[in-house]
Amino acid sequence: MSVGLAFAVCLVAANLRTSLTGVGTLLPTIERGSGLASSWGGLLGTLPLLTFAATSPLVARASHRFGTARLLWAALGTLTVGTVVRSLPSVLCLFTGTVILSAAIAFGNVLPPALIRRSVPAHRVQGISALYVTVMGVTAAVSSGTSAPLSHTLPGSWRTALAWGVAFTVAAFLAWLPRMRGDRSHSDKPRSGKPHPSTSVARSPAPWRSRLAWQVSMFMGLQSLAFYTAVAWLPSILIHRGSTSTTAGWMLFYYQLVSLTATSLLPLLTRGRHDQRWTAAGASAAVAGGFAVLASAPALSVPGVHLARAGRRRVPRPRADLPERTRR
């Protein structure tokens, strides 16, 4: 894998959370500045999740037809447009831009891991994937912490603070432009009429009848719900309890910083273990405990954040070399 491709992947990672994690910190200011009721503010925080659910099932078919790199490049362009539209002085643009950029992020969430597996030697996939996740987490945390200070110092207030990440989006868009050369869709065929080698790869069976697939999907969905709920509402809760918007933003930054630490420690806790059920159960208990502390004792927000975020860890995927009966 070239350094240029690794840099391009990191630029994509830098764009997958920054436009979302800053909204929660600015939500009270957005509601005051645009005259939105709290119910509409809640809808603004929910729209990305609804858009993810509606858009994500389309990614595989679109990638099959247009090619992964081409589709990722188009998603970055769409993300640029959505970010700009969201920052225009109109409530309609605020919601429309949120839907546009959320749809683009839904594609961006799915495509880079597939590109990494396809383009990186097997012995380096884990390292590149860790770099990808780290960049995504760091930029998301920085966006949470800096949104409020930027809204206080930049002209345009919260609208400008929501748009600052477009600089990373344009950089990623330009970085992926040359990557489209040679990118083939699944339907592309060379002039000889023979199918491209990639088309001969057997398709994986549909997971609809797999109990494990449904269990993992439910687990991942619920832990994502916990994350996005905290991103959307933790700053508002802290502000309601008397914190400034800047303090609340940095608390959300800290919330995500704990996640990066937990991500680094997780491989040490799961090394040599094929059964991850107890790890998942322990993580779920920690998340529940953290939210219970935040709900019952807001003054203890720091320990609550520790529990809620440290426990929200993804379950490692079953190893490909394990027997089939073990992975079911």
Buried (B, 14 or more C-beta within 10 A) or exposed (E): BEEEBBEBBBBBBBBBBBBBBBBBBBBBBBBEBBEBEEEBBBBBBBBBBEBBEEBBEEBEEBBBEBBBBBBBBBBBBBBBBBBBBBBBEEBEBBBBBBBBBBBBBBBBBBBBBBBBEEBBEEEEBEEBBEBBBBBBBBBBBBBBBBBBBBBEEBEEBBBBBBBBBBEBBBBBBEBBBEBBEEBBBBEBEEEEEEEEEEBEEEEEEEEEEBEEEEEBEEBEEEBBEBBBBBBBBBBBBBBEEEBEBBBBBBBBBBBBBBBBEBBEEBEEEBEEEEEBEEBBEEBBEBBBBBBEBBEEEBEEBEEBBBBBBBBBBBBBEBEEEEEEEEBE
